[in-house]
Amino acid sequence: MTFLAILAGIGAIFNYYAVTAGIYSLFLAIFLQILLLLLAIIAGIGFRGQRSRRSYDGGWYKVATVRFALIMISLLGNLSIFIVFILNQLGYLSGF
């Protein structure tokens, strides 16, 4: 599942680059971003490994494991890019 999330994250970065470089339209990018976001969500839901561990310095709190943190970063990145695309499509952003 971690590999799926990494692929979704790399795909989201390429998707954002392709829109800003004018390689393809924003409508196609939104469709592709929905697919990438779904892959990241599937990776997050399907992850069956350990999600947190005790603190590295022996404190009382817990920190996320590296694999789970990669999945969550991919999910947040995909969601952020999707929101930017939607805001641009609705006319609230005009940076592309």
C-alpha positions in Angstrom: 0.0 0.0 0.0 2.9 2.4 0.6 4.1 1.9 -2.9 0.6 2.7 -4.2 0.6 5.9 -2.2 4.1 6.9 -3.5 2.9 6.4 -7.1 -0.2 8.5 -6.4 2.0 11.3 -5.0 4.4 11.2 -7.9 1.4 11.2 -10.3 -0.1 14.2 -8.6 3.1 16.1 -8.9 3.3 15.3 -12.6 -0.3 16.1 -13.1 0.1 19.6 -11.5 3.2 20.2 -13.6 1.4 19.2 -16.8 -1.4 21.6 -16.2 0.9 24.5 -15.3 3.1 23.8 -18.4 0.0 23.6 -20.6 0.5 20.0 -21.7 -3.2 19.2 -21.2 -6.4 20.9 -20.1 -7.6 21.5 -16.6 -10.7 19.4 -17.1 -8.5 16.4 -17.9 -6.3 17.2 -15.0 -9.2 17.2 -12.6 -10.4 13.8 -13.8 -6.9 12.4 -13.4 -6.5 14.0 -10.0 -9.8 12.3 -8.9 -8.3 9.0 -9.9 -5.0 9.7 -8.1 -6.9 10.9 -5.0 -8.9 7.7 -5.0 -5.7 5.6 -5.2 -4.3 7.5 -2.2 -7.5 7.0 -0.2 -7.4 3.3 -1.0 -3.8 3.1 0.2 -4.8 4.8 3.4 -7.8 2.6 4.1 -6.1 -0.6 3.0 -3.0 0.0 5.1 -2.8 -2.9 7.6 0.6 -2.1 9.2 1.5 -0.4 12.4 0.3 3.3 12.3 2.1 4.7 15.3 4.9 3.8 17.7 6.3 5.1 20.9 8.4 8.3 20.8 12.0 7.9 19.7 13.2 9.8 22.8 11.1 7.6 25.1 8.4 10.2 25.8 4.8 9.5 26.6 3.5 10.4 23.2 3.3 8.4 20.0 4.6 9.2 16.5 3.5 7.9 13.1 5.6 5.2 11.5 7.4 6.2 8.3 5.2 4.0 6.1 2.0 5.5 7.4 3.4 9.0 7.3 4.3 8.6 3.6 0.7 7.5 2.9 -0.8 10.4 4.8 1.6 12.9 3.1 0.5 11.5 -0.3 -3.1 11.7 0.7 -2.8 15.3 1.8 -0.8 16.3 -1.2 -3.3 14.8 -3.6 -6.2 16.5 -1.8 -4.4 19.8 -1.8 -3.8 19.7 -5.6 -7.4 18.6 -6.2 -8.7 21.6 -4.2 -6.4 24.0 -6.1 -7.7 22.6 -9.4 -11.3 23.0 -8.3 -10.8 26.5 -7.1 -9.1 27.4 -10.4 -12.0 25.8 -12.3 -14.5 27.8 -10.3 -12.6 31.1 -10.9 -11.3 31.7 -7.4 -7.7 31.2 -8.5 -6.2 32.4 -11.8 -2.6 31.5 -11.5 -2.3 28.9 -14.3 
